[in-house]
Amino acid sequence: MSETLEPIIENEGLLKSDFVIEMVRQMRAIDPYGAYDSLSTTEILEPFVLTKEKKREIPIIGDPDELVIARVKVFYNAISAMIEAECGLMAVPLVNLTHEGFGRAIITVGKLVVMDRTLRDVHRFGFPSLSKMKDEADKILSVALELIGTHSKVAGL
């Protein structure tokens, strides 16, 4: 097993979680030529894990490439799909970035904004581990579902 994949395999149960399965599904969806078909779950999710060593290698100032932007969109698309699965209402992600890697990510359900994040330094987008990525997604998901429960009329519009 590759040294770069070891930080991901911290918990086999984590790889079977709904969020991780959705992340893999979203990554495969953006692969028009089938390059990810032969890759395992850990190999597909490996670019999302940025250890301290990997982060140090990335310059502080830089423009994100198309692959990094696609990964940001995949992350928020997966959260939107999880929101839809939980509440049955369509969740729409919107990621707007400048060429310098600054912008905003918003998820709406009906007329309700359930998540609003300012994005900075997108060229350094990643998480210290797969479990940290799942924790972040779970936090966003729980807040979004709470907002939908509280403002169900607006979410249903």
N, C-alpha and C positions, 0 to 999 in steps of 0.2 A: 504494500500500500504506500502511496506517495506521502512524503512528509507534509506537503501542502494540504492534504485532505484530512490529516489527523485532527486539527481543531474542530472539524465538522462532526466527526464521529465521537461525540461525547456521550450520546445517549441514543441507542437504537430505537427506543420508543418515540423519541422526538421525530425521527424520520417517518413515522407512521401517523403523525398528527395531521389533522385536517388542513391546517395552515400550510405545512410543508408540502403536502400532496397538492394543494392548490397552487403553491409557488412553482412546483415542477410542471404542473399543467399549463400555467401561464407562460413559463419559459419555453415549453415545447410549442405553444401557440404562436410565438413570435419567430419561430425557426422555419422559414419558408423552404429551405433546401434540405431539411432533414439531418443537419449536422449534429443535433442532439439525440438522434434516434439511438445511437450506439452507446451513449453516455449513461452512467448510473446516476441515481439521485444525488449522491454526494458530489459527483463531478459537475453536475448541472448547477448545484447551489454553491459551489466553491468560490465563484467570483463575489458572492455577497458577503463572504467572511474576510474581513480585513484585520489581521492581527496588528499589534503595535509595530512589528518589524515591517510588514507590508505597507503600513500607513506612512512610515518614515521614508520609504522609497519613493512615495508620490510627492511631487513638489507641492508646496503650500498654495501657490498661485498657478492655476492652469485651467484650460478649457476642457469641458467634458467631451468625450467622443460619443459616437452614436450608441455604442454598446453600453456605456454607463447610463446614458439617458434611457435606453430601453430597460435596463435593470431597475431604475427608479420607477418607471411606469409599471413594470411587472409587479413590484412590491405593492403599490397602491391599487392596482387592478386585483390582486389577490385579496387584499383587505375588502375591496368592494364586493367581490364574489362571496366572501364569507358573510358580509352584512346581508346580502341578498338571501343566502342560504338560511340565515338565522331568522330574519323577519319577513321574508317573502315579498319585499318591495324592492324595486330596481334601484340599485346604488350606482351612481355615475361618477367615476374619477376624472378629474381634470388636472393635468400637470402642465404648467406653463413655465418654461425656463428660457433665460437669455442664453446667448452663445457663451457667456462667461460662467454659467453654472449657478446663477441665482434665479430664484423664482418662487413659485407657490404651488402647493398640491392641495386640492380641495376635493372632498367627496360629498355629493348631494344625494339625498333621498327625497323624491318629490321636490318640494320647494325648500326643504330643510337642509342646511349645511351641517353635516354631522362631523366633518373633520376639516380643519384648515391649518396647514403647516407652511411655514416659511422655509424655503430650501436655500442653503448656502453651501458653497464649495462642493457642488455635486460631483465633481471629478474625484472626490474622496469618499463617495457614498459606499457605505458598507457597515457591518456590525462586527464587534469583537468575536462573536461566536454565533452559531445557529440558534442557540437557546436565547441569546439576547435579542436576535431578530424576531423570534417568535414572541418573546415577552413584549417587545415594542408593539407588534401587531395586535397582541391580545389587549394591551392597554387602549389602543385606538378603537378596537372592536367593542370593548365594553363601554367606553364613553359614547360611541356612536349608537349602540343599542339602547343605552339609557336615554339619550336625547330623543331617539325615535319613540320610545315608550312614553316619555313625558309630552312630546309634541306630535302625537300620532295623527292629528288632523292635518297638520302642515306636511308631514311626511307622506300622507296619502294623496296629496294634491297632484 
